[in-house]
């Protein structure tokens, strides 16, 4: 009799556990989470958001990606900053929304630190210093050191393009000029694509471009890659040195700039919910499917704890304050 009762107790316990698991799964399935992308469809943040949404169904629930572009990303970020801290409205924030725009715009409707709960960094995309291949051959520039030495001998004779005042390419160029103590003329274009076309056609000498966007022209030989802008070499082009290593003798040992994006929730998100979301996103970032999708962007997943991501954002905000103020760039 005791044996049968023991078996019955074990059966009931197993059933309860199964029901709890089913209920938790069902609850996740019943939730709908808005993942706001503050830029138009088709860009790196949008691609990453949609890839993550597929991986989060079982842990977070139904994730709906919502594009809310405008004001350099500020509109979408502000939408989430003012949302309820219930874990059901998140934003894919970026270096622009959380580190550059606060200094580029005279006024933005949110505070990049106080109004958000950082969840995790998603990925970092290297930028690359590229020079027009014909110009490189004509000027005998084969390395980053050659570029710096030529620029020092010929102040103001070189120029570089970017996707506009305050863009990542513009700020990278100004940081490069400041640290290497060179002068080159900045020519802004209305977007990254026109700036790249100007470089390929020889209208400008060099650019700091997104690695994924520049890769086809690098491989075709129309552009020559001199260095990537991150502190580590890119696994997509491991033979290309970093600006910091190639430029160390020229004052560039601390050079570090990248296009990054991560997940933010509204401020005052409960700690337990923050931990739950962090685990869900970090697990998704580690999936083979997501890594493969990021590889097409020449990006690598970069998961962090919430505290690590908060520290990272603060350091980026401080870094870009100096860069933006030095350029005098304004977006309004």
N, C-alpha and C positions, 0 to 999 in steps of 0.2 A: 504494500500500500504506500509506504514512504517512497519507494523507488518510483512508483507511478506518479505520485504527487511532485516529486523532484523533476521528472520529465515534463510534467504539465507546466511547472513554474518556468523551466527553461524555454519551453515553447512559447509561453506568453511573453517572456522577456525578449525573445528573438523577434516576435511579431511586433512588439512595441518599438524596437529599434528600427525595424524595416519600415514601419509606419512613419516614424519620426524622419527617417531619411527621405521617404517619399514625400512627406509634407514639406520638408525643407526644399527639396527639388521643385516641388509644385509651386512653393512660394516664390522661388527664384524665377520660375517660368512666368508667374503671374505679374511680376514687376515689369515696369517699363521705365528704362533709364534714358534720359536725353543726353546725348554726347554732342555738345555744340562745337562745331568747327568754325572759327571766326574768319574764314576765308572761303572763296568760291570752290566748287567741286573740282576735282581733278589734280589738285596740288598734293605735295607730300603729306601734309597734315590730314587731308581728306582721305588719301589712300591708306594711311596708317590707322585712322579712326575706323574705317570700314573693315579693315583686316582684324582689328581688335574686337569689333562688335561680333564677328563670327566666333571668336574664341571665348567670349564672355557669357554665352547663352546659359550655360549650366550653373555658373557661379554667381552672376549678377542678375541675369534675367534678360528680357528682350531689350536690346540696346538700339535705339533709333538715332542715327546720325543726322544732325540738323545743321545745315550751312547757314551762317548768319554773318556774311561779310560786311565790311564797311569801316571807314575811318582807320584803315591800317590794322584792323583786327580789334579795335577798341569796342565796337558795338557788341560783338559776340561775347567778349570777355565781360563786359558790363552786365549783360543779360544774366550771366551765371553769378557774378558778384552779388546781384540783388535777389537771387533765387533763395528759396527756403533751404536750410542746411539739413536736408533729409536724405542725401545720397542719391537722389533721383535726377539731379541736374548737374552735369559736369561739363568742363570745357577742355579742349586740347589747346592749352596756352603755349606760347612760343617765346623765343628770345625777343621778338618784336613787342608782343603784348605785355611782357613782364620785366623786360630789362631795357629796351630801347625807347619805346613810346613814351614812358613817363618823363623822359628828358627831351624827346623830340617834339612833343606837343606842349603848348603853353598850359593846357589844362586837359586832363582826362577824367572821366566820370567815376573812376575806381582807384583804389590804392592797391598796387600789385602785391603788397605784403599783407596788409591788415584785412583785406576783403576776401582772401582766399585761404583754403586749406590745401597745401600741396599734397598730392597723393604719390606720384612717382614720375621721374623722368622717363620718357619713352625711348628717345633716340637722339643721337647727334649726327648731323650730316656735315662732313668736312667741306670747306670751301677750298679752292685751289687757285694759286697764282699762275695764270697762264699768259703767255706772250704770243703775239702773232708770229708764226714760224718764219715767214719771209723777213720780218723785221729782226728776229733773233739771228738769222744767218747774216743779214747785212751788217748788223751792229756787233757781230761776234759775241752774242750773249748765249751761253750754254748752261749757265748755272745762276742761282739766285745771287751769288756773290758777284758774278759778272754784271748783273742788272744793277746792283747797288753801286758798284764802282763806276759804271757808265753814267748813272744818274748823278753821282757826286762830281764827275768831271764835266757834266753837261747840265747844270741846274736849269730846270724848266723846259728842257728840250723834249723830254718824254711826257706822254699823257696816258691817262687811264680812264676807262669808262665804267659806269655803274648803272644800275637800274633806277637811279634817282637819288636826290639829296636825302640823306638819312637811311638809305638802304644798307643792307649788310655789306655789299661790295664797296660802297662809299666809305663806310666806317672802317672796314678792313684796310682799305687803301690809305686812309688818313692815319691809322695806327701804324701802318708800315712806314709811312713817310716820317712820322714823329720819332719812332724808335731807331730807324736807320739813318736819320738825319739827312734826308734827301728831299728834293722838291720835284714833284711831277704835277702837271695840270689835270684837274679832275673835270671830266665831261659827263654830265648826267644825261641819261636817256629815260624815256617813259616806260621803264620795265626792263627785266632781265634779258628777254629775247632780243629787243633792239640793241641793247648794249653788246650782246654776244655777236650779233651780225656786224656791228661796227668794228669789233675786234677782228673777226674773220676776214672782213673786207679791207683791213688795214687802215681804217679811219682813226683808230686808237692803237697804242702800242701794247698795253697789257691791261688785264682785268683781274679782279678777285671774283671768281664765279663759283656757283654751286657745282660740286664735282660730278654729280649725275648729269646735270645739264651740259657740262663741258666735255664729258667723256668721249662722245662720238667724234667731235672735232679733234680731240687729242689723239685718238686712235687712228684717225684718217691722216694725221700729220699736218693739218692746217693750223693747229695750235701746239705750242710746246709747254708742257707742265713743268714749272720750276720748283714748286713746293706746295704741300697742303698746309692748311692753317691751324690744324689741331695739334695737340701735344704728342699724339701718336700717329704713326703712318697709317694710311688707309689700307685695309686688307684687299680692297679692290684694285689698288695701284701701289703695291708694296715697294716698288723701286723708286717712287717719288719721295724725296725726303720731306721733313716738316720744315716750316719756316724757322722754327726755333733751333733745329740742329744745323741746317744749312746756313742760317744767318747769325749764328752765335758770335762769330768774329766781327760782326757789323752792328752789334747792339740789339739783336733780335732774339736773344735767348729766352725771353719771357713771352714771346708772341704766342697768343692762344685765342682763336676766335672760331666759332662754329655756328651753324644753324641748328638750334635744338628745340625740341617740343616735349611737353609732358602733360600729365593729367592734373587738373585742379578742381576742387569742389568749393562751394561757398564757405566763408569763414564760419567758425563755431560748429563745425561738423563734430558730432560726438566721437570721442577717441576710439571706441570700439568699432564704430562704422568706418573710421579712417583706416584702422588696421585691416578690417575685412576687405575694403576696396583695394588697399595696397596689395594684399595677398592675391586677390583675383587678377589684378592687372599684371603683377610681377609674374604670376604663373602663365598668363597669356603671352607676355613678352618672351618667355622661354620656350614657347612652342615652336617646333620645326617649321610649321606653316607660316608663322609670323616672321621668323628670321629670314625665310626665303623671300617673303614679300618685301622686307626691308632691304635685302640684298639688291633688288632691282632699283632701289633708290640710292645704292651705295652707302647705306646707313646701317648702323649696328645698334640693336637694342641695348639700352643702358639703364636697367632697373636700379632703383634706389629705395631706401626706406623713406617714409614721409619726412623725418627729421633731416636726413641727408639731402633730400630734394629742397627743403626749405633753406638750408645753408647754402646750397648751390645757387638758388635764385637770388639770395641776398648778395652773394659775391658777384654775380653777373650784373645785378643792378648797379652796384658800386663801380664795377669796371666800365660800364657803358656811360655812366654819368660823366666820367672824365673824357671819354672819347667824343661823345656828342657835344659836350660843351667846348671842347677844343676845336671842333669843326665849325661851330656856330650854326649848324644845320637846324632848320625848323620845318615842321610840316604844316603849320597853319599861320 
